[in-house]
Amino acid sequence: MTTTTLAPAVSVEGLTKRYGKFTAVDNVSFHVESNKIYGLLGRNGAGKTTIMQLLTGQQFATSGEISVFGDYPAENARVLQQICFIKEAQKYPDTFKVKHVLASAPWFFENWDADFADRLVDDFRLPMKRDVKKVSRGQLSAIGVIVGLASRAPLTFFDEPYLGLDAVARQTFYDRLLEDFAEHPRTVILSTHLIDEVSNLLEHVLVIDEGRIIIDQDAEELRGSASTVVGKATDVDAFVAGRDVLHREGIGGLASVTVSGLSAAERRTAADAGLELAPVSLQQLIVRKTSGSGAAAQSDWSESA
């Protein structure tokens, strides 16, 4: 019996993008497998949007190689018609009503499902006859989400378009994405600050920091790759000595230290020493990997940033 291996949807080798003396993307290499949901994560200004603009042909690379569905995307109609890129500040013609956005979508997306779009309109309670320039921020976000989902484009990017949605609407987006992905697999790349909310959707995680990829890993492996050790400072320090320490907090004689890569035997050793072990969420892990501690670091992951 033979198995068919799908070619990567995206292949990037040595990709660099400079704006004058500023390097937004610095010698990046990665591959995006077909028919998976990826998270492209990182702090504000880390280079996420620049990478997506390069992959969708909106920017030209300074150096390096990009292959999307086997070809360079910029000014390539064959490639670009397979891509849907939805961003937070999505722009539409001033004269458009909501219904015009959805009516024109089939011109750009050959897999457009009008029935699915209508169901999503009901889900998000969109006012179809309202001018796009007069809708609320949440309704504008819902328009983008609907276009991105109903396009069923083979490669779909969501660059924070759901930040304007309330918690109920965001959950609706996640649910509809998973439901439709199960029936119509395609490659989806999500960029978001709401890492804990999307954690269960992601199959693979790419984390960029200061223009470089620092994590390129299966999401399930990444979720279990770190633990927080809590106990007497002297006992904690003795246990974590020589280990990869990601973060440390302390008060009085107590310490809380986040470390990566504890085996089952090491966990038993910690328990025998009277130490508590707590799991680290995907968001906590990525924040630890990309920043120091403190409010300034946390603010770079905030919704309002």
C-alpha positions in Angstrom: 0.0 0.0 0.0 1.4 3.4 -0.9 0.8 6.7 0.9 0.6 10.0 -0.8 2.7 12.8 0.8 1.4 16.3 0.0 3.9 18.8 -1.0 4.4 21.7 1.4 2.0 24.6 0.9 4.8 27.0 1.7 8.6 26.7 1.7 10.8 29.5 2.9 14.6 29.4 2.8 16.9 32.2 4.1 14.2 34.8 3.8 15.2 38.4 4.6 13.3 41.6 4.3 14.9 45.0 5.1 13.4 48.4 5.1 16.5 50.7 4.9 18.7 49.8 7.8 15.9 48.0 9.7 15.7 44.2 9.3 12.0 43.1 9.7 12.7 39.4 8.8 16.1 38.0 9.3 17.3 34.9 7.4 14.2 32.9 8.2 13.6 29.3 7.0 10.5 27.1 7.5 7.9 24.9 5.8 4.1 24.9 6.1 2.5 21.6 5.4 -0.7 21.3 3.4 -4.0 20.9 5.2 -3.0 21.9 8.7 -3.8 24.8 11.0 -0.7 26.8 11.9 -0.2 29.5 14.5 2.2 32.3 13.5 2.9 34.0 16.9 5.1 36.7 18.3 5.2 40.0 19.9 4.2 43.3 18.2 6.8 44.2 15.6 8.3 40.8 15.6 7.8 40.4 11.8 4.6 38.3 11.6 2.7 40.6 9.3 5.8 41.2 7.1 6.1 37.4 6.6 2.5 37.1 5.6 2.8 40.0 3.2 5.8 38.3 1.6 4.0 35.0 1.3 0.9 36.7 -0.2 3.0 38.6 -2.8 2.3 42.1 -1.3 6.0 42.6 -0.6 9.2 41.6 -2.4 11.9 39.8 -0.4 15.4 41.5 0.0 16.9 38.0 -0.3 16.1 34.3 0.2 13.6 32.0 -1.5 9.8 31.7 -1.2 7.7 28.9 -2.7 3.9 28.9 -2.3 2.3 26.0 -4.0 5.5 25.4 -5.9 6.1 28.9 -7.2 7.0 32.5 -6.2 3.8 34.3 -5.2 4.5 37.9 -6.2 2.7 38.9 -9.4 1.7 35.3 -9.9 -2.0 34.9 -10.7 -2.0 31.1 -10.5 -0.7 31.3 -6.9 -2.5 34.3 -5.7 -5.9 33.1 -6.7 -5.4 30.2 -4.2 -4.8 32.6 -1.3 -7.1 34.5 1.0 -5.5 37.0 3.3 -7.8 38.6 6.0 -6.3 41.2 8.2 -7.6 43.3 11.2 -7.8 46.6 9.3 -9.4 45.1 6.2 -10.4 47.8 3.6 -13.4 47.8 1.3 -14.7 50.4 -1.2 -16.4 53.3 0.5 -19.6 52.7 -1.5 -20.0 49.1 -0.4 -22.7 47.7 1.8 -22.1 44.5 3.6 -24.0 42.6 1.0 -21.7 43.9 -1.7 -18.6 42.5 0.0 -20.1 39.0 0.0 -21.6 39.3 -3.5 -18.2 40.2 -5.0 -16.3 37.5 -3.1 -16.9 34.8 -5.8 -15.0 37.0 -8.3 -11.8 36.4 -6.2 -12.3 32.9 -4.7 -13.3 30.0 -6.9 -14.2 27.8 -3.9 -16.6 30.4 -2.5 -19.5 28.8 -0.7 -22.5 31.2 -0.7 -24.7 29.0 1.4 -21.9 28.7 4.1 -21.5 32.5 3.9 -25.3 33.0 4.5 -25.1 30.7 7.6 -22.2 32.7 8.9 -24.1 36.0 8.4 -26.8 34.6 10.6 -24.3 33.4 13.2 -22.6 36.8 13.4 -25.9 38.8 13.0 -24.5 41.0 10.3 -26.7 43.8 8.9 -26.4 43.1 5.2 -27.9 46.4 4.0 -25.7 48.6 6.2 -22.8 50.6 4.6 -19.5 48.9 5.4 -18.0 52.3 6.6 -20.8 52.6 9.2 -20.6 49.1 10.8 -19.0 48.6 14.2 -15.5 47.3 14.7 -17.0 43.9 15.7 -19.1 43.8 12.6 -16.2 44.7 10.4 -14.2 41.9 12.0 -17.1 39.5 11.3 -17.1 40.5 7.6 -13.5 39.5 7.4 -14.0 36.2 9.2 -16.9 35.3 7.0 -14.9 36.0 3.8 -11.9 34.0 5.1 -14.0 31.0 6.1 -16.4 30.9 3.1 -13.6 31.5 0.6 -12.3 28.0 1.4 -9.1 29.2 -0.2 -6.3 26.5 -0.2 -4.1 28.8 1.8 -5.9 31.2 4.2 -4.3 33.8 6.4 -6.1 35.4 9.4 -4.0 38.3 10.7 -5.8 39.3 13.9 -9.1 40.0 12.1 -11.1 38.6 15.1 -9.8 41.0 17.7 -12.9 43.2 17.3 -15.2 40.3 18.1 -16.6 39.8 21.5 -15.9 36.5 23.3 -19.1 34.8 22.1 -18.4 35.8 18.5 -14.8 34.7 18.7 -15.9 31.3 20.0 -18.3 31.0 17.1 -15.4 31.7 14.7 -13.3 29.0 16.3 -16.1 26.5 16.2 -17.0 27.2 12.5 -13.4 27.1 11.5 -12.9 23.6 13.0 -16.2 22.3 11.7 -15.5 23.4 8.2 -11.9 22.5 8.2 -12.9 18.9 9.1 -15.1 18.7 5.9 -12.9 20.9 3.7 -9.3 20.7 4.7 -7.0 23.5 3.6 -3.9 25.3 5.0 -4.8 27.9 7.6 -2.3 30.3 9.2 -3.6 32.2 12.3 -1.7 35.2 13.7 -3.1 36.3 17.1 -2.3 37.5 20.6 -5.1 35.4 22.0 -2.9 32.3 22.2 -4.8 30.5 24.9 -8.1 30.9 23.0 -6.7 29.3 19.8 -4.4 26.8 21.5 -6.6 23.8 20.9 -7.0 24.7 17.2 -3.3 24.8 16.4 -1.5 21.8 15.0 1.8 23.5 14.5 3.4 26.6 16.0 5.8 29.1 14.4 7.1 31.8 16.8 9.0 34.8 15.5 11.0 37.1 17.7 12.9 40.1 16.4 12.6 38.9 12.8 13.9 35.3 13.5 12.0 32.0 14.0 12.7 30.8 17.5 10.1 28.0 17.7 9.0 25.7 14.8 7.3 22.8 16.5 4.3 20.5 16.7 1.7 22.2 19.0 1.0 19.1 21.0 4.7 18.6 21.8 5.1 22.2 22.6 2.2 22.2 25.1 3.9 19.6 27.3 7.4 21.0 27.0 7.6 23.1 30.1 6.6 23.0 33.7 6.6 25.5 36.7 8.4 24.2 39.8 7.1 25.7 43.1 8.5 25.3 46.6 11.2 26.5 49.0 13.7 28.6 47.2 16.6 26.5 48.3 14.9 23.2 47.2 13.8 24.7 43.9 17.2 26.1 43.1 18.8 22.7 43.8 16.3 21.0 41.5 16.6 23.4 38.6 20.4 23.7 38.7 21.8 23.1 35.3 18.4 23.1 33.6 17.0 25.4 30.9 15.3 28.0 33.1 12.7 30.1 31.2 11.4 32.3 34.0 11.8 32.8 37.7 9.7 34.5 40.4 10.3 34.6 44.1 8.8 36.0 47.3 10.3 35.5 50.8 11.6 31.9 51.0 9.4 30.6 48.1 10.3 30.4 44.4 8.4 29.6 41.2 10.6 28.6 38.3 9.6 27.6 34.8 11.8 25.0 33.2 11.6 23.1 29.9 12.0 19.4 29.3 11.2 17.4 32.4 11.1 13.6 32.1 8.7 11.4 34.1 11.6 10.4 36.3 12.5 14.0 36.9 8.9 14.8 37.8 9.0 12.0 40.4 12.2 13.4 41.8 10.6 16.8 42.2 7.6 15.3 44.0 9.9 13.3 46.3 11.6 16.6 47.2 8.3 18.1 48.2 8.1 20.4 45.1 4.9 21.2 43.3 4.7 21.0 39.5 2.2 23.0 37.5 1.6 22.8 33.7 2.5 25.9 31.6 0.0 27.0 29.0 1.0 27.6 25.4 0.6 31.4 25.9 2.7 31.4 29.1 5.4 29.3 27.4 5.6 31.6 24.4 5.6 34.8 26.5 8.5 33.3 28.5 10.4 32.4 25.3 10.0 35.8 23.7 10.3 38.3 26.6 11.6 39.0 30.0 9.2 39.3 32.9 7.1 42.3 33.9 4.2 44.4 32.7 6.1 45.8 29.7 6.6 42.4 28.3 3.0 41.3 28.9 1.7 44.5 27.2 3.3 43.4 23.9 0.9 40.5 23.9 -2.2 42.5 24.8 -5.2 42.8 22.5 -5.0 46.5 22.4 -1.3 46.6 21.2 
